[in-house]
Amino acid sequence: MRVAPRVMAVLVFLLDQEGEVASKDRILATVWGGRAVSDEVLTNAICELRKAFHDQPREPRFIQTVSKKGYRIVAPVSRCSPAVAVAEPHPALQQSPASGVRKPISQFSGVERPWGREMQPEKTSAGRWPAALAAGVLAAVLTASFLSVRSNPAPAPPDTIPSMVVLPFDNLTDDRELDWLRIGLAELMTTGLSRSPRLRLASRERVDETLLEAERSARPKLSPSARRAVALRSKADLLLLGDFAKAGDRIRISVRIQSSPADEILLTEQVEGSGEKAIFQMVDQLTTRVLTRWNLLRRGDKFLDRELAAVTTSSIEAYRNYAEGLEKYYYNFDSKGAAERYERAIAVDPGFALALSKLVVVHLTLGQFEKADAYARRALEHVDRLAEPERHYVTGNYYVLRERTFDRALEAYHRALAFDPYLSSARHNIGFIYFQLERYQEAIEYLEELVADGMSFPGTYRVLALSYAALGEPGKERQVLQRYVRLRPEKWIGHRNLAHHFLRWGRLEEARTALLEADALRAGRLEPYDCWQLQVLQEEWGTAGADEESLTTQPCPLRSSAVKLLYQGRASEALSWLDQIPLSSSAAGDWTGASRSLSAHILLEAGFLEQSLVQSKRAQLESGGNPAEWESHFYASIVHALGGDWGEAEESADALKRLTEGLPTRKERRRWHHLRGNLALVHGDPLTALDHLRRAAASLPPRGFPVVTQLPQHVPIWYSMAMVHLALGDDASAARWLERIVESTTERVAWPIPYVRSLYFLARIHDRRGETERAVLHYRRFVELWGDGELDRNRVVEAKGRMIALAAPAST
């Protein structure tokens, strides 16, 4: 059974105490090395251990929680001291070439573990190499000439499965046209070595791109200090370092493996070949020989006899574009540039599954869901070209595009982690799914582990921060975001995410300052979507279309513009902006469905029932199994009810319920209760409506925020609660719900219509109570927003009249 490294470390620490209580502080200080992490990471580790042991916290058989003290092992603990055969070092290892001082052969996690002489590569009963391995080595010898330089014999592997990080290779030539091989060779070596299930390869995300980026810009070779820093960050047992040189048509590739964090060289290999087309064969030789010398290949291992060209691509041109795409995405956060390179790669090799899977990721980052979906389908068609765990990761990337298949995505990502517990991207995506499903504690469990291990991908910090925000923990949210800013102060996205934190908690001036810092770092190229929440909360509407003039092909700014227009009551213009989304070049199924759903909402609120129903039906067809589809059933049911067609209303409600029953979350069941409450209100049954709406409101998380694929349901439910209490004649309760809406920040940003109407109904309540000052205040705010618009014209006229009437006594 495989568990995360730190989870195992917690278990070992508790076992060392032999039944004594270990405090949380001691465990955190020992296992996490004094890092500033929250108690949740320890709680989650204990939960994972209990799952592994099938242990129950109330009746523990293995791990007991001692209230206010810590944890202890309650099962019997015994120790054993197995004999270890110690190999005498090879003469080449008697002294280190660098220092002349003899060193231990290898160190793993700080414990010296001699590797036994008797652990030699597995042979058949006839004393020969396994046939598949022998054939692979022989083919390598015949296809390219090579020279192997072995400075020392490879020791046998330790009992535990070691982890390795492959660093970008050094370019020893003056030809910068070969720089793509720095990342390309590292990726090829990682893919080739991953054929062995007895070696864990650290994924690209675990390499500290800050150090690598600085070194790359300064010289074509990584400094020793940078290498050591990367090794410490990656938490790997072994480092694979390499370089390459070219003379005429001949290319030489050298690799060496050294222990981490010590600099002791454990193995070296070198190959030569003719031209770039021989690179795949050369790397095949290197990886096969490394795995062979360490006895890391076994008969029957999957992909043992598959060449790299079969797993990746047979085209060196395609792989070059793929490597350049990796560099742009992971080092420079240039999603558009990366997409361009990946698309060049698949233009050469349409079945290049690795490039197709990366295109899914970059198009999701760009908000182009339709393209992401298309590439995910294509990647899945060629998944047989991938080794474990990539095939499970690619499968997960296909199913993660739709909420209705989140369960299958989770299954695929967990399978990927079973093969490679260090696959950060799979762990991040699991955390993201749990976040989308509002299972925030589970999201935190996965994401905290990544952050504690030095993950530098900004999306991980953002989703982790949003999970804390949803639980109403601003302090922890801010700590996560500030940690990323300290880690990458030169990256604009960290300051943007910190600005959104300030917006969530109503600190608008601090949000503006952080956005200005982000804009300066991005050379004044912040997208309108990055700033629109602040503009909405500070009511900086600008002139219609001013900031969208050059962005009419981008769906996100179009939707943001529509929302801002609704705050001004300009429904017709908002609908016009939304109509452009399906026509935009980068609009996707999810964006198109979301635009249709928002149009249905606007038309419903404006009283155009038939048009609203048309948009609802189109949203159902174009949403691709995502939240806009659930919303469209909601609006269709309300429209049918208002039109008196209760049979159709119930049919739409049943369709929504069927969708919610298949989802591993309560989020959409909440929407169903919200719908039942609204239908009961239309039917004239406010008590039944109140029962359903209370259930919906009780399941809301403490905070909400306008993540595009997951609009918060707070404001619509709060507004419905207010309407029910008004129907029951309970002004006091209605006012409390309306004030929640008016005083909210990011919960109401995407819901302008119920927000502005809340001002009107609050004014009416204060007016009835004789609270003149507060009534005038809310009437004035209502008129300032919708006074020149098209929505609620009768209420605008009424509000203006009441303002005059309430002001009259004061003037006399």
N, C-alpha and C positions, 0 to 999 in steps of 0.2 A: 504494500500500500504506500503510495507516495503522498506526502504532505509538503506544504511550503517549508522552506528551510528554517524560517524563524519559528514556525509552529513546532518543528522538531526540536529546535533549540530550547523552547519553553519546556517541553517534555523532559529533555535531558537535565535541565536545571532542577526541575521538581524531583526527578529521580535521585539526583545527587544529594538532596536534602534528607532522603531516607525517612519520609513520613513527617518531618518537621514542617511547620507552617512557613511558607516563603511569602514575604510581603510583596505587594504589587510594585512598590518602588524598587525593591531589590531585583525583581525579575526584569523590570524595564531597564534598570541601569546595566544589568549584566547582558541581557539578550540584545537590547537595542543600543548598547554602548554609550549611554548617556545622551542619545539624541532626543530632541524635543518632539515627542510623539504623545498622542492622547491615550487615555486609559482604554479607549475602544479597541486599539490594536491588540492589547493583551486579552480583553474580553473575547474578542473574535477568535484569537488563537485558542483559548480555552474551549470555546464552542466547537471549533473544528476538531480538537482532540476528543471531545466528548462524542461527537458524531462518529469519529473513527472507532472509538471503543464501544459505541452504542451505550454510552453511560447517561444516567439521568441525574441532573443537579440536585433534585430533592432526595433521591435515594442513591447516592454515589457508590459505585463499586471501585472506581479508579481515582477520580479527582474530586476532592471536596472543596467547596467554597467555605471559608471561615469568615464569618461576617466581620467587616471592618478591619480584618487582618490580612487576608490573602488567600493562598491556595496551598493544598498539600495532597500528596499521594496517599491514599488509604489502602491500596492493594499492597501485598507483600513485595518487597524489593530485595533482590539478591544480586550479587556481583560475581562475575567470572573473569578470569585472566587467561584468554586463549594464548597458546604459544604462537609466536610469530617468527618465521624463518627469516633471518636478516641476510641479505645478499652482500657479499663483499664488493665494494665499489670497483667499477672498471678503472684501470690505471688512468684513463683520460679524466676521471672524476676525482682523482686523489687530491687535486688542487684546482681551485677555481682559476681560470685563465685571467680573470680580471684582478683578483686580489692576492692569489697565491695561498689563500686560507681554505682549508678543507671545510666544506659545508654539508649539512644533511641533504640527502637526495631530493626530498620534496617535503612540502608542508601543506597541509590542508586544514583550514580553519584554525591555524595556530598549533595543531597537534602533529608532532613528527611521526610519520608512519612509514617505516622502511618497507620497501617493495621486495618480495621474496624472489630468490633466484629460480625457485621451482615453477613460478608462474610464467610459462613459456607459451607461445602461440599454439592454439589447438591443432592437433594433427589427426589424421584418420588412423584407423587400425593398422594400416600399412605404413604408417610413419610419414605420410605425405601431406602436403597442404590440401585443404578442401578444394575440390575440383573447380568450383565457381571462382574462388579466390585465385587459384593458380592460373586459370584461364584469363582472368582480368589482368593480373600482373604480366603474363606473357603477351597479351594484346598490347599493353602499354609499352612494353619493350620494343615490339615490332613496329608500332605506329609512329614513334618519334624517338630520336636519339636523345640520350640524357646522360648527365654526369652526376652521380650521387656523392655528396661530401658528408660523411658522418663523423662528427667530432666526438660522439660518444654513443654507446648502445642505449636503446630506449628501455627504461625500467618497466617492469610489469605494473599494471594499474592497481590502485588501492582497492580495498574491499568496498568502500563507498564509491558511488558514481561521481566522478569529478565533473566540474563545470569549466568551460573554457570560453574566453572571449577572443575573437579574431579581430585584430586591429587593422585599419587601413594600411596598405602596403606603402613602402617608401619608393619613390621614383628616383633611381640613381642616374637617370639620363638627363640631358638638357632639353629633351623633347616634351614640351607641355601638352602636345597632342596625345600623349600616352597617360596623362593624369587620370583619365577615366578608369584605368586599371587599378588605381589605389583603392577605390570602393569596389570595383568589379571583381578583382581577385579575392578580396576579403569575403564578398558575398558568395563567390564560387567555392571557396574553401569551406565556408560555413555550411553550404548546401551539401558538399561532398562528405564532410565529416559527420553530418547529421544522419548518414546511413546507419551509424551504429547507435543502438539504443543504450549503450553503456557509456555514452559521453553526452553531456548536456551542453549545448551551444547557446551562449548568451545572445539574445536577439539584438537587432540593430538599435532598438530604443534604449538599451542598457549601456550603450557607449556614450560617454559624455561629449556631446557635440560641441560644447563651448571650447573645450581644450583642443579638440581636433580641428575645429574651424580656425582657431587662432594659429595653431601650428601650420595648417595648410596655407594660410595666407602669407606666412612669413618665409617658409622654406618647404621644399618637397619631402622633408624627412621629419618624423616625430622625434622630439627630444626625449631623453630617458626620464626626465621629471614628468613630462606629459604622460608617458606610458604608465609610470607608476601610479599617477593620479587616476588614470582611466581604470587601471586594474583594481584599485581600492573602491572606486565607485561601482564597478560592475559586479563586485563580490565574487569574482571568478577565482577558481583554484589555479588555473593555468592561463597563460597568455600565449597566443600565437602571433608572432611578429614575422613580417616578410618584407622582401624588397624585390625589385625587378630591374633589369637593365637590358638594353638593346644595342647590338653591334651589327650593322648591316641588316641582314634579314634574320639574324639569330636573336632569340629572346631567352634570357636566363631568369628563372624564378627561384628564389631561395626562401626557405622558412626555417624558423627555429621556435621551439616551445620552451618556455621557462616557467618556473614556479612563481606564484604570486603570494605575497608582495615581494618575496626575495627575487633577486635577479639571476638565479642559478639556471643555466642552460641545461635542459634535460634531453633535447633531441634536435638535430638539424637535418635538413634534407634540401636537395637542390636538383632542378631539372633544366634542360635546355631543349628548345624546339625551333622549328623554322617557321617564322611568320606568325601573325596574330591568329590565323586559323587553327594553329596547333595548341592554342591556350587551353581549350577544353580538355584535350588529351593530356596535356602537361599537369593540369590540376587534378585530373583523375589519378595520375600516377602518384602525385604528392599525397593526396588524401588516402589512397589505398595503402601506400607504404607506411604512413603514419599510423593508421588503424591496425595494420598488420603487425607492426613492430611492438605495439602496445597490447596486442591480443584483444582488440576491441571489435573484431568481426567474428561472427559465428556462422556456422552452416545453418541455412534457413533464414537468416536475416533478410527482411524485405529490402528490395532495392540494392542488394549486394552486388548484383551483376549488371546494374543499370548505369550507363554512362551519364555524365553530367548533361550532355547535349540532349539526352532523352528526357531528363527531368526538368531542364530549363529550356534551352533553345539550341538549335544547331547553327544558328546564324550569329556570327560575331558582331555584325552590325546591329542586330536586334538587341544583343546583350549590352553593347556599348550604350545605346540609348536608354536602356533600362537602368544601368549603373548611373548615368548622368541624371536620370529622374530621381533616383534615390538620394543623390547628393543635394539636389534642389529642394526636395521635400523635407528630409530629415535635418539638413544643416542650415538651410536658408529659409525654411517655411514658405517656399515659393510653390504653392499648389498649382497655379496655372502653368508655370514653367515645367513642373514635374509632369503634369498631365500631357503637355505637348511632347515630352520625351517618351513617355510610356506609349502614347498613341503612335509615335514613329516606330517604336519597337514592334507593336502588333501589326502595323502595316506591313512590316517585313515578314513576321511570323504570326499569323492570325491565331495560332493555338498556343501562344506563349502565356501559360496560365499564371505565372508569377506577375508578369506585367499587367495582365487583365485584373488580377486581384488588387494590385496597387491602384489601378484606375478606379476601382470601386471606392477606395478610401479617399482619394483626392477629390472625386466628384461629390462625395458626401460632404467633405470639408467645404467645397464651393457651393453647397446647397443645390446641386444639380442631381436630384434624386432619380429622374428618369434615366439619365446616362448611367448613373451608378447601378441602377437595376439592370440595364441592358448588359453592362460589362460583368455584373455578377452572374447573370445567366450564362454568358459565354465562358467565364472562368469555370463554372460548375461543369460545363460540357467537356472541359479538358482537365478535370481534376485528377484523372488517372496519371497525368504526367508529373504529379507532385508526390513527394515523399511525406511521411509523417513528420511533424504534425500539420504541415502546410495544408494538406487536403482538408482536414477538419476545420482549420481556420478559414479557408476559402468557402467551405460549405456554410459556416456560421455567418460569413459576410453576406451571403445570399439571403439567408433567412432573417437577418437582423433588419432588413429594409422594411419589414411589415410587422406591426405589433401583433397581428394574429398568429405569426409564426415565431414569436420571441422564444417560445418554449423549445422549438427545434434549434434555434440559434444557440441558446444556452447549452443544450446537449452537445452541439458540435464544438463549442469553445471549451467545454469541460473535457471533452475527449482530447482536444489539442493540448490542454494543460496536463493531462495524464501522460502524454508523451514528452512534453517539455514544460515543467513547472515554471521555467524562467521566461516563457513566451509572454512578454509584457503586453503586447497588443491584444492577445486573447483575454488576459486578465482585465485590461482596461475596458474592453467591450462588454465583458460580463458586468462590470461595475456600471457601465452606461445603461445596459438593459435594466438592471435593478433600479437605477435612478428613474428611467422612463416608466417603470411599473410602480413607482412610488414606494419601493421596498428600500428605503433609504439606509437603514442600518446595514443591510447586506451590501449595498453599494459602497458604503464607507469601509466595510471590512476589506474588500478587494482593493480599493483605491488607496487607502491608508498604507497598505503593504507596499504598493508601488512607490508612493512618495517617500516612505521610510527608506526604501532601497535606492533612492537617488534618481527616480524617474524624472526626466526633464521635458516630457511632452506636455505642452500647456493645457491641452484638453483634459488631461487627467486631473490637474489642479482645479480646473474650472468645474468639472462635474462633481468632484469631491466637495468643493466650496458650496455649490448649489445644493448638495445633499444636506450639508449642515444648515444652510439657509432655510430649506424646506422644514427642517425640524425646529426652527426658531432659535438657532445658536449662532448669533452674529459674531461672537468672539472667536469661535473656532473657524468660522468661515473666513474671517479676516486674516487669521494666522496662516491659513493655507495659501491664500492669495499673496500675502506679503512674503511668504517663504519663496514663492516662485519669482517675485520681483527681485528679491535679494539674490536668487540663483542666476537669473538672467535679466539684469537691470537694463540691458541694451535692447531687449525685445519689446516692441510696442504692445503686443497682445497681453502681456502681464498687467500693464497699466490700464488697458481697456477693461480687462476683467475686474480689476480693483475698482474702477469707476462704477461698474455695474453693481458691485457690492454696496458702495455708498448710496446709489440710487435706491436699492431695496430698502434701505433704512432711513431714507429721507434726508440724507446729508448731501444736498444738491451742489453746494459750492465745492466741497471736496471732490464730488464726482466730476465737476467741470474741470478742476485742476488736473485730475488724473487723465481725463480725456485729452486735454491740451498736451500733456506729456506724451501720451500715445501718438497723437497726431504729429508732434515734432519728430518723434523717432521714426515715424513712417513717412516722413517728408511730405506732410500735408495730404496724405492719400487715405484718410479714414473714410470708410464707406458711410453713406447716410444711415444705414441700420445701426452702426456703432453709436450714433449720437441721438437717434430719434426718441429714445426713452426720456433722456434729459430734456429734449425739446418739448415733448408732450407734457412732462411734469412742470416745466417752467412756462408752458404755453408760448413757445417761440415758433409760431406757425410759418413765418416767412411768406413769400409769394408763391402762389400755386405753381408747382412744377419747377421751381428755381433750382433745387438740388437734384432733380431727377432728369434734367435735360440730357445729360450724357449717359444716363443709366437706364434708358427705356428698354433695354434688353435684359435687365436683371429683375427677377421676380421679387426678391426680398425688398428692395427699395420701393417697388410699385405697391406692394401690400402696405408698407409703412406709410407711404403717402396717402393711401386710401384711409387708413386709420386716423391720420392727422386731420384729414378733411371732415371726417365724421365728428370730430370734436368741435368743429365749426358748423355742424348741421348741414353740410354740403353733400347730401347723399348722392345726387346725380353724378357729381364729379368723382366721388369715391367709387361708384359703380363703373365709371368709365376707366379709371385706373385699373380696377380689378379685371375688367374685360381684356386688358392688354396682356395679362399674365399668360393665358394659354397661347398667345401669339408670339411671346418672346422666345428668342432662340435658345435660352438656357432654362426655360421653365420646365418643371418636371411634373410627373403624375401627382406627387404629394403637394407641390405648389399649386398646380391647377385645381386639384380637389379642394385645397384650402381656400382658394379664391372663390370657387363656386359656393362653398359653405358660408363664407363671410357674406357673399352677395345674397344668399338665401336669408341670412339673418337680417340684413339691412332691409330687404324687401318685405319680410314678415313684419318688422317693427314699423315700417312705413305704411303697412296695410295693403300691400300688393300681394295678395295671397297666391293667385295663379302663377305669377312670375316667380314668387318664392319657391313654389312647388317644382317648377321647371328646373331652377338652379339646384334644388335639393337632389332631384333625380340624377342630374348630370354629375353632381359631386359624388354620389354613390358609385357611379360608373368609373370615375376618374381618380379616385382616392387611393386605389391600390392597397386596400386593407389597412389603412392608417387612420389616425383620429378623425380626420375630416369625414370619413365614411360614417363614423358613429354620430358625429354632429348632424350630418345630413338626414339620418333617420329621425333624429330628435326634432329637427325643424319640420320635416315632412309630416310627422305625427301631429304636431301642434297646428299646422296649416289645415290638415283634414278636420281636426276637432273644431277649429274656429269656423270652418265652412259647414259644419253639421254632419260630416261624413264620418261617423264614429267607427264604422267597420274598417275603413282604410286607416283611421288613426290607430286602432288597435293592432292592425297588421304591421304598421311601421314600428309600433312599440314592441311587438313580439320579435321583429327582425333585430331590433337593438338588443333585446334580452338574449337572443340566441348568440349574438356576437360576444356579449359580455361573459357568457357562461364558459366560453373557451379560452379566456384570458387568465393568466396566473397573477391577477391583480384585482384590487377592489375599486380601482379608479373608474372603470367603465360601468360597474354595477352602481356606483354613485350617480353616474349620468342617468341610469335607468330610473332610480328613485327620483331624481330631479324631474325627469319627464313625467312620471306618474303623478307627481305633485302638481305640475302645471296642467295636466289633463284634468285632474280633479278640480282644480280652480276654475278652469273653463266650464266644467260641468256644473259648477255651483255648489261644490262640496268642499268648503275650506278646511273642515276638520280632517278629512282624509288627506287633503293636500298637505296640511301641516305635519301629519305623521310621516309621510314620505320625505318631505323636505328636511325634517329634523334628522332623519337617517342620513340623508345626503350631506348635510352640514356637519354632522358629527364625524364623518369620515374624511373631511378635508385636512390636509397637513397644516401646521401652524402658518406657513407662509407660501406664497405662490409667486411666479415670475413668468414673463412671456417668452419661454423657449418656443421656437417656431413650431416644432413638431409636438408640443405638449402645452397648449395654452392652459393656464390655470382656470379652474371652474369656480373659484371663490366668488367673484363678483356676480355672475349669473345666479348662483344659488342664494347668495345673500339678498339679491334683489327680489327673487321669488319669495323668500321668507318675509321680506318687508311687505310685498303685495298681499300675501295671505293674512298677515296681521292687520293690514288696513281693511281687508274684507271682513275680518272679525271685529273691527272697531277698536282694536288695541293699538292706539297711536304710540304709546310709550315703547312697546316692543318693536313696532315698525321703525321708529326713529333710531333705535339702537342698531338695527341692521343697516339702515341707510347711512348712519354716521360711520360705520365700518367701511363702507364703500368710499365715502368722501375722504376719509382720513387715510386710505390705503395708498400705496405707491405703485410698485410694479404689478400688483394684483389687478389693478384697474386699467393699466396702460392700453391693453388690447381690447378693452370693452368700453368704448366712449359712450355708446347709447345708454346703457343702464347707469353709467356714472353721471351723465348730465341730467338724466331724468331723476336721479336720486336728489339732486339739488332742488329740483322743482317740488318733489313730494316732501322733502324736509321743510321747505319754505311754507308749504300748506299746513303742515303739522304745527309749526311755530306760530303761524298766523291764527290757527284755531285756538291755540293756547293763550293768545294775546301777547306773545313774546315778539314784540314789534321789531326790535333791533336785529334779532337773529333771522326773523322772517325776511326782512328787507335784504340782509346780507346774502341769503341763499337765492332769493328772487333775482338780485342783481347779478350774481354769478351765473345763473341760468340764462339770463338775457344776454350777458356778455358773450357767452359761448354760442348760443343758437339764435340770437336776435336777428342775424342776417341770413340765416340758413333756411332750409326747406322743411326740416323736421318739426313736428309739434307746433305748427303755427298758431293754433287756438290757445295752446298753453303759453306761448310767448306773449300773445296779446293779453291774456289774463294776468300774467306776471307783471307786465308793464303797468296795467291798470291798478293792481294791488300795491305796487311800489308807490304810485302817485297817491293812492288813497291813504296808505299808511304814513306817508310823509306830510300829508295835509295838516293834521292837527299840530304838528311841530311848527309849521310855517305861520299858523295863526297865533 
